[in-house]
Amino acid sequence: MPTLGIIGSGNIGSAIARLAVASNMNVVIANSRGVESLRELITELGPLAKAGTVEEAANSGDAIALSIPLTAVKDLPAGLLRGKIVLDTSNYYPFRDGRIADLDTGTTTTSELVARWLDGARYVKAFGNILAHHIPLLSRPSGAPDRSALPIASNDAQTKSQAAAIIERLGFDTLDAGTLAETWTFEPESAGYTRIYLADQSTPDDQLLSSTPGPTPADQVKAALDSATRVNVAERAF
């Protein structure tokens, strides 16, 4: 039985953990606050899940879901995820992360930056363009007519294919969104970010956390990414 290591137990990390145990995968989950802080979540997840240190989650997982604040990534132990398939949800939010010059100037994308920080990891950008509470609501069995798709990007085709198989087991189709240089198409404020999964895409911003999702197949995701124009990240305030 495969094991998914999860580093980060916030809303997205916890949502992915729920999908993993529902798909009969073992889960080892870790956060910065320690094993005791995960007791309630592990009880909810059941016998397929256990809490561990960041190192235990990294070493135990056949793949790793990484869902921690952007600037915390560079503080992970050097080489921790070397050789591992990493599904990274990172986005750049200046109000939380501070200003990052390389991102503000457009020299690099968030995913390219994280991949450099995770030197040697088999990096895939995934799950960063969907609201956390929509993840379990939109997950569907393989072949379901109302199954939604998530864009994924990587600089390595084999890694991307293996990541797609994991995500499809978790309940989503995938759309190949290209390389890490192209991930701006589904970063914050872009056409491929969060609103494409809303049943009502005119939902006001202050109601997004209680919004209802609607099935979003791969062709709709592709259309959104194809229509995207690059956001001026230097103007991003949130």
Residue pairs with C-beta under 8 A, 6 or more apart in sequence:
1 24
1 25
1 26
2 25
2 26
2 62
2 63
2 166
3 25
3 26
3 27
3 28
3 60
3 61
3 62
4 16
4 17
4 20
4 25
4 26
4 27
4 28
4 61
4 62
4 63
4 64
4 65
4 166
5 27
5 28
5 29
5 30
5 57
5 58
5 59
5 60
5 61
5 63
5 64
5 65
5 84
6 13
6 16
6 17
6 20
6 27
6 28
6 29
6 30
6 57
6 61
6 64
6 65
6 67
7 13
7 29
7 30
7 31
7 54
7 57
7 58
7 64
7 65
7 66
7 67
7 68
7 76
8 30
8 31
8 65
8 66
8 67
8 68
8 89
9 17
9 29
9 30
9 31
9 37
9 38
9 41
10 31
10 67
10 68
10 132
11 132
11 133
12 67
12 89
12 127
12 132
12 135
13 29
13 31
13 65
13 67
13 68
13 89
14 41
14 132
15 132
15 133
15 135
15 136
16 65
16 67
16 87
16 127
16 135
16 170
17 27
17 29
17 41
17 45
17 49
17 65
18 45
18 136
19 135
19 136
19 139
19 170
19 171
20 26
20 27
20 48
20 170
21 27
21 45
21 46
21 48
21 49
22 139
22 171
23 169
23 170
23 171
24 48
25 48
25 169
26 48
26 49
26 60
27 45
27 48
27 49
27 50
28 49
28 50
28 51
28 52
28 56
28 57
28 60
28 61
29 38
29 41
29 42
29 45
29 49
29 50
29 51
29 52
29 57
30 38
30 51
30 52
30 53
30 54
30 56
30 57
31 37
31 38
32 54
32 68
32 72
35 51
35 52
35 53
38 51
39 51
41 49
41 51
42 49
42 50
42 51
52 60
54 76
54 77
54 80
55 77
55 80
57 64
58 64
58 80
58 81
58 84
61 84
62 85
63 84
63 85
63 86
63 87
63 162
63 163
63 166
64 81
64 84
64 85
64 86
64 87
65 86
65 87
65 89
65 127
66 73
66 81
66 86
66 87
66 88
66 89
66 90
66 118
67 88
67 89
67 127
68 90
69 96
69 97
70 90
70 91
70 92
70 93
70 96
70 97
70 100
70 110
70 114
71 97
71 98
71 100
73 88
73 90
73 114
73 117
73 118
74 117
76 117
76 118
78 119
79 119
79 120
81 118
81 120
81 121
82 119
82 120
82 121
83 120
83 121
83 122
84 121
84 122
85 122
85 124
85 159
85 162
85 163
85 166
86 118
86 121
86 122
86 123
86 124
87 124
87 126
87 127
87 163
87 166
87 167
88 111
88 114
88 118
88 123
88 124
88 125
88 126
88 128
89 126
89 127
89 128
90 110
90 111
90 114
90 125
90 128
91 110
91 128
91 187
91 188
92 100
92 103
92 110
92 187
92 188
92 233
92 236
93 188
93 236
93 238
94 100
94 236
94 237
94 238
95 237
95 238
100 113
102 108
102 113
103 109
103 110
103 113
103 233
104 233
104 234
105 234
106 230
106 232
106 233
106 234
108 116
109 180
109 181
109 182
109 183
109 184
109 187
110 183
110 187
111 123
111 125
111 153
111 180
111 183
112 180
112 181
112 183
114 123
115 121
115 123
115 155
115 180
122 154
122 156
122 159
122 162
123 154
123 155
123 159
123 180
124 152
124 153
124 154
124 159
124 160
124 163
125 152
125 153
125 154
125 177
125 180
125 183
125 186
126 150
126 151
126 152
126 163
126 167
126 174
127 135
127 150
127 167
128 186
128 187
129 150
129 151
129 186
129 187
129 192
129 193
129 194
129 196
130 138
130 150
130 194
130 197
131 194
131 197
131 208
131 209
131 211
131 213
133 209
134 194
134 197
134 211
134 213
137 213
138 148
138 171
138 172
138 197
138 213
138 215
138 216
139 170
139 171
139 172
140 146
140 147
140 148
140 171
140 172
140 215
141 147
141 171
142 168
146 215
147 171
147 172
147 173
147 215
147 217
148 172
148 173
148 197
148 213
148 215
148 216
148 217
149 172
149 173
149 174
149 175
149 216
149 217
149 218
149 220
149 221
150 167
150 172
150 173
150 174
150 175
150 221
151 174
151 175
151 176
151 177
151 185
151 186
151 192
151 221
151 225
152 160
152 163
152 164
152 167
152 174
152 175
152 176
152 177
153 160
153 176
153 177
153 178
153 179
153 180
153 182
153 183
154 160
154 163
154 179
154 180
155 179
155 180
160 176
163 174
164 174
164 176
167 174
168 174
173 217
173 218
174 218
175 218
175 221
175 222
175 225
177 183
177 185
177 186
177 192
177 225
184 190
184 228
184 230
184 231
185 191
185 192
185 224
185 225
185 228
186 192
186 193
186 224
186 225
186 228
187 193
187 231
188 231
188 236
188 238
189 231
189 236
190 228
190 230
190 231
191 224
191 225
191 227
191 228
191 229
192 221
192 224
192 225
192 228
194 208
195 201
195 203
196 216
196 220
196 221
196 224
197 213
197 214
197 216
198 208
198 211
198 212
198 213
198 214
199 211
199 212
199 213
199 214
200 211
200 212
200 214
203 211
